[in-house]
Amino acid sequence: MTLTLDQLPDHQACTVTQVAPPADAPEWHAWLEEIGFLPGEQVMVMTRALPGGDPLVVRVGSSTFALRRVEAACVQVATEHMAADGSAT
């Protein structure tokens, strides 16, 4: 099971495993990596806008960004409680 950044609860630390943009926006891969969403980087959802939860305020490394949910869904992550194969431990 693969988790994406938009699926995590607020304030749960995790690690970026890969960036997988949608087929209709392949340029998002380079853009997300350029701003710091690289495999191995620590990332956390800090809060979500109300109402609706879009955009998300996300911290990656020591930087903070606002990402739309659809952009956050491109960032695959692993938590401390997840095995390397994506299963919960």
C-alpha positions in Angstrom: 0.0 0.0 0.0 1.4 3.4 -1.0 0.5 6.4 1.1 0.6 9.9 -0.4 1.2 13.2 1.5 -2.5 14.2 1.1 -3.6 11.1 3.0 -1.6 11.7 6.1 -3.0 13.2 9.3 -1.5 16.6 10.3 1.8 16.6 12.2 2.7 13.0 11.3 6.4 12.9 10.3 7.2 10.8 7.3 9.8 10.4 4.6 9.4 11.1 0.8 9.9 7.8 -1.1 9.1 9.2 -4.6 7.3 11.8 -6.6 4.7 10.4 -9.1 3.0 13.2 -11.0 -0.2 12.6 -13.0 0.1 11.8 -16.7 -1.4 15.1 -17.7 1.1 17.1 -15.7 4.6 15.4 -16.0 6.3 18.8 -15.3 5.2 18.5 -11.7 7.9 15.9 -11.1 10.7 18.4 -11.7 8.9 21.2 -9.9 8.2 19.2 -6.7 11.8 17.9 -6.6 13.1 21.4 -7.3 11.4 22.7 -4.2 12.7 19.9 -2.0 10.4 16.9 -2.3 13.2 14.4 -2.9 13.4 10.8 -1.8 14.7 10.6 1.8 13.6 14.1 2.8 11.5 14.5 6.0 8.1 15.9 5.3 5.0 16.7 7.4 1.6 18.2 6.8 1.4 21.1 9.2 -2.3 22.1 8.7 -5.0 22.3 6.1 -7.1 25.3 5.0 -10.7 25.5 6.1 -13.2 24.8 4.7 -12.4 21.8 2.6 -8.7 21.2 3.5 -7.2 22.6 0.4 -4.4 23.8 0.2 -2.2 22.0 2.7 0.6 23.7 4.5 3.5 21.2 4.2 7.0 21.3 5.7 9.8 19.6 3.8 13.2 19.9 5.4 13.4 23.4 6.8 11.1 24.9 4.2 7.3 25.4 4.3 5.0 25.4 1.3 1.3 25.5 0.5 0.4 22.6 -1.9 -3.0 21.9 -3.4 -4.3 18.4 -2.5 -3.8 17.2 -6.1 -0.1 18.2 -5.9 0.4 16.6 -2.4 -1.1 13.4 -3.9 2.0 13.2 -6.1 4.3 12.8 -3.2 4.6 9.2 -2.0 5.7 8.8 1.6 6.6 6.2 4.3 6.1 6.7 8.0 8.1 5.3 10.9 5.4 2.7 11.3 5.5 1.5 7.7 7.8 -1.3 6.4 9.9 -0.8 3.2 7.3 -2.6 1.2 4.6 -0.1 2.3 2.8 -2.4 4.8 2.1 -1.2 8.3 4.3 -2.5 11.0 
